[in-house]
Amino acid sequence: MKEEYLKQMEEYADENNIPIMNKRGINFLCKFIEQNDIRNILEIGTAIGYSASKMAMCGRNVHVISIERDQERYIEAVKNIKKLKLDKKITLVLGDANDLSINFGDEKFDLILIDAAKAQYLKFFKKFENNLADDGVFISDNMNFHGYVDAESEIKSRNLRQLITKLKKYITFLEENDKYDTKFYKVGDGLAITAKKGVF
Ligand SMILES: C[S@@+](CC[C@H](N)C(=O)[O-])C[C@H]1O[C@@H](n2cnc3c(N)ncnc32)[C@H](O)[C@@H]1O
């Protein structure tokens, strides 16, 4: 029944042009969660709660806090999570992740998934860096951004070009970082896994 409902969520996302993680990306993530006994997850960018639900379902001890700024999507996510009976495993937060009122004090997360506005990845990273457990990881989605990251010269739209420039700046920040190591994976739309030096 849950699988059927998740399929309906995929269809809803498709029909309403709501970007959700693709199957290969989410399966990779799930395997990572299982293999590394990930428990405490912070997700930036809930949309309709698809990846939050998938992550909550892949480990018995997983708890997800997920932030979404769009009220309509947040309401849809609340509904979906109730239907899937995951409301004890997922806490949804309505608001802009950059807002000062959204902070988790000293709470530490094993995994922080960044899957929201692509131009703001660096901001999200810096804001939640102190909430990463010592052996925790950031996972950033859309590192290839549908192939545009490697084909910048073909981009006609100015907005898209600016977005790709910011995404590239974030990639350089990860690659040249003194405190963190990052592994890039071509799975899904491109995933980056970042951990403090010495963890990998
Ligand atoms: C790619 S979708 C998330 C998909 C979701 N992780 C999944 O795979 O099911 C990105 C979402 O992030 C939200 N978003 C973008 N910037 C945000 C911000 N600064 N704070 C909170 N949510 C944000 C958007 O409204 C959008 O619904």
The ligand as an SDF file (V2000), in Angstrom:
LIG
                    3D

 27 29  0  0  0  0  0  0  0  0999 V2000
   13.9630   19.8850   -5.5740 C   0  0  0  0  0  0  0  0  0  0  0  0
   12.6490   20.2920   -4.5200 S   0  0  0  0  0  0  0  0  0  0  0  0
   12.8410   19.1640   -3.1870 C   0  0  0  0  0  0  0  0  0  0  0  0
   12.5330   17.7550   -3.5680 C   0  0  0  0  0  0  0  0  0  0  0  0
   12.5230   16.7870   -2.4230 C   0  0  0  0  0  0  0  0  0  0  0  0
   13.7620   16.8030   -1.6900 N   0  0  0  0  0  0  0  0  0  0  0  0
   12.2910   15.3830   -2.9680 C   0  0  0  0  0  0  0  0  0  0  0  0
   13.2300   14.8310   -3.6010 O   0  0  0  0  0  0  0  0  0  0  0  0
   11.2010   14.8340   -2.7640 O   0  0  0  0  0  0  0  0  0  0  0  0
   13.2140   21.7730   -3.8040 C   0  0  0  0  0  0  0  0  0  0  0  0
   12.2510   22.4040   -2.8080 C   0  0  0  0  0  0  0  0  0  0  0  0
   12.9900   23.3200   -2.0100 O   0  0  0  0  0  0  0  0  0  0  0  0
   12.1650   24.4000   -1.6930 C   0  0  0  0  0  0  0  0  0  0  0  0
   13.0600   25.5060   -1.3370 N   0  0  0  0  0  0  0  0  0  0  0  0
   13.8430   26.2240   -2.1810 C   0  0  0  0  0  0  0  0  0  0  0  0
   14.5710   27.1050   -1.4820 N   0  0  0  0  0  0  0  0  0  0  0  0
   14.2300   26.9610   -0.1790 C   0  0  0  0  0  0  0  0  0  0  0  0
   14.6310   27.6070    1.0130 C   0  0  0  0  0  0  0  0  0  0  0  0
   15.5150   28.6180    0.9970 N   0  0  0  0  0  0  0  0  0  0  0  0
   14.0990   27.1850    2.1820 N   0  0  0  0  0  0  0  0  0  0  0  0
   13.1900   26.1660    2.2020 C   0  0  0  0  0  0  0  0  0  0  0  0
   12.7610   25.5320    1.0960 N   0  0  0  0  0  0  0  0  0  0  0  0
   13.2830   25.9200   -0.0820 C   0  0  0  0  0  0  0  0  0  0  0  0
   11.3410   24.6280   -2.9490 C   0  0  0  0  0  0  0  0  0  0  0  0
   10.1360   25.3050   -2.6600 O   0  0  0  0  0  0  0  0  0  0  0  0
   11.1360   23.2030   -3.4520 C   0  0  0  0  0  0  0  0  0  0  0  0
    9.8850   22.6940   -3.0670 O   0  0  0  0  0  0  0  0  0  0  0  0
  1  2  1  0
  2  3  1  0
  2 10  1  0
  3  4  1  0
  4  5  1  0
  5  6  1  0
  5  7  1  0
  7  8  2  0
  7  9  1  0
 10 11  1  0
 11 12  1  0
 11 26  1  0
 12 13  1  0
 13 14  1  0
 13 24  1  0
 14 15  1  0
 14 23  1  0
 15 16  2  0
 16 17  1  0
 17 18  1  0
 17 23  2  0
 18 19  1  0
 18 20  2  0
 20 21  1  0
 21 22  2  0
 22 23  1  0
 24 25  1  0
 24 26  1  0
 26 27  1  0
M  CHG  2   2   1   9  -1
M  END
$$$$
